[in-house]
């Protein structure tokens, strides 16, 4: 999307929206950015001296029914962390994306036609990875998530709105799957071996779906602030030092169980083939990367983790891969309404990847349990 010459109506629209925000300098160009499954994201390049880029996003209001609350949560979280770091700086550089206000001082721009847009500072000199390649990198990912949880450990969950009721609540996803079974057009006629495999895996997990929610209901696991989507590519690394410097994509930050976060981080980090691989039967959970992530994470959170927290770490690690597979498969049955897809069977293959990962994690329960105890000390 160049700012000179003839540009499309879509490009003109995005330029006009970007100009609603209080940025420095003139917009040079706007280009698509990242590979997220939910929001439309652009990188806006500027000719300003101190601000050279910012991130522009259209919040998917089909997913986030209350985008104003999403932004309110983001302001709470980023402001709290910024103030805490000013009082108690970390021993390493740490940056948080900041909300850029509109020219009339709002934290988002409402088109009036149902579209919500927001602007976020761009963390220059950083990069992210879809898959981890070595334990040192994995340890940085674990450290980053631990820092994020530690920085929010003294912010009351009551300050934030639950913008996604039922998100990371596995029994709810099971109910949605069972509803999809009754009405999906993709279950008519002869079923493929892949669909049959997914249904068999789900059947074996039904009795274990509620393990974390039952622990929360009994008061064993407290409500805290969770990121909601701490997969590997939401961790930013400094290009020069190789250190993790930020956790981004805060849309799903909300009251919940941090166990889902750690499980999600391990799920995305310890699958060397990545969650978009089509070679799903070869997917494995890498124990070396798991150990490195846990060795980075647990020391950061030791001061607030309870004995019960440790007891439920392994169930969370196993459950979260199953949960995501269940969500992918349900979306496939429903006609791909939630996750963006690139081909007709995309969500089915994604589900198979996660189910294979969950099975491999479960098969390594003893080794992972010993690992947690070793690191816990």
Secondary structure, 3 states (H helix, E strand, C coil): CECCCCCCHHHHHHHHHHCCECCCCCEEEEEECCCCCCCEEEEEEECCCCCCEEEEEEECCCCCCCHHHHHHHHHHHHHHHHHHHHHCCCCCCCCCCCEECECCCCCCEECCCCCEEEEEECCCCEECCCCCCCHHHHHHHHHHHHHHHHHHCCCCHHHCCCCCCCCCCHHHHHHHHHHHHHHCHHHCCCCCHHHHHHHHHHHHHHHHCCHHHHHHHCCCCCCEEECCCCCHHHEEEECCCCCEEEECCCCCCEEECHHHHHHHHHHHHCCCCCCCCCCHHHCCCCHHHHHHHHHHHHHHHCCCCCHHHHHCHHHHHHHHHHHHHHHHHHHHHCCCCCCCCCCCCHHHHHHHHHHHHHHHHHHCHHHHHHHHHHHHC
